[in-house]
Amino acid sequence: MIARALMTDPELLIADEPTSMLDASLRVTVLNLLMRLRERHGMSILFITHDLGQAYYVSDRILVMHYGELVEQGPVETVLANPQHDYTKRLLSDVPRLHGWGVLGMANRDVGLGQR
């Protein structure tokens, strides 16, 4: 599917829940592949997900939608470090924690997700 999308050398790749039905090891592989493709081809990726851990890993900016309405946006670190909307806070509370640290408490984005 990804190879077919790249045949036209797009400037934007839309990835709608690309890892939702994958096990953890394959999920990491796909996320790392998307990051390499973004860097290698200089393309933007619209990464649609409910998983803020994945959004944090792959995104520079984040837009949070709730019932089709844009409720929050900005640099990923800013939005996730200080969420303003209740829906963003709920999504953030669903991110698994590693030894008591949430996604934002990790030293870098590669912890638990492999190397980018």
N, C-alpha and C positions, 0 to 999 in steps of 0.2 A: 504494500500500500504506500509506504513512504517513498520507495523507488519510483513508483508511478507518478506521485505528486512532484517529484524533483525533475522529471523529464522536461518540463517546460522552463526550467531555471527560474522559479518564482522568486519574487522579492519578499513575499509573505507566505508562510506555511501555517495553515490553521490546523491545530492539533486538539480535537475535541475529546477529552477524557481518553487520551491514547494509552494509558496504562491501567485503566479501571478493572479489567478482567485478567490481569497478569499476576503471576506470583512475584514475590519480592525480588528474586535474583533477576528475572527477566525485566521487571520494572526498572531496575537500576540500569540495565543494558540499554533500554529504550531511552531513558532520560539522558544518559551519557551520549548516545548516538545523536539525539536532537541537539545537544549542546555543541558537539563537534560539527554537525551540519551547519548550525547557525554561524559558527566561527569561520568555517572553511568557505562557505558560500556567501557570507555577508548578508544573510537574510534575516528577517524578523520572524518570530514565531508567536502566534496568538495561541497561548496554552490555556485551554479551558479545563478547569478542574474544581472539585470541592475540597481537594487535599492541599491545605496551605503549606504543609511540609514540602510537597513537590513544587508548589508555586514559588516558595522561598528559594529553592534550589535552582530553578531554571529562569527566574524572572529578574529583570531590572526594575520594572514598574508593575504594580498590581492594581487591578480594578475589581471591586467587589460588587456583585449584583445580587439583589434580593427581590424575588418575584418580578424580574424583568426591569427593575429600576436600579440605576447606578447609585450606590449608597456611600461608597468610599473609594478613593484612588490616591496614588502617589508612589514615591519610591518604596520598594518592597520593605526595606528595613524600617522606614518611618511608619508605614501603615501597620506592620505587624508588631512593632515595639510599642506603639501607642494607638491601638484600635479605638475608633470613635463610635462606630455603629455596633449595636447589640449583635447583629448577625455576624459581623467580623469577629467579635469576641467569642461567639458560640463556635464558629469554625475553628478558631485558634485553640479553643479548649479541647477540641477533638484530635489535635496533633499529638502523636505518641511522645512520651518523654523518655529520655535516656538518663538513667541514674539521677532522676530529680531535675534534670535540665530540660527545658523545652527547646524548640528549634532555635530560638533567638539566643539561648544561653550557650550554644555550641561555639567552639572557637572558630570553626570555619564550616562552610556549607558541605564539605565533602564527608563529614562524619556520618558513617552508616550508609552512605550512598555511593561509595567508590570514588575513584579519581575522575575529575572532569578533564 
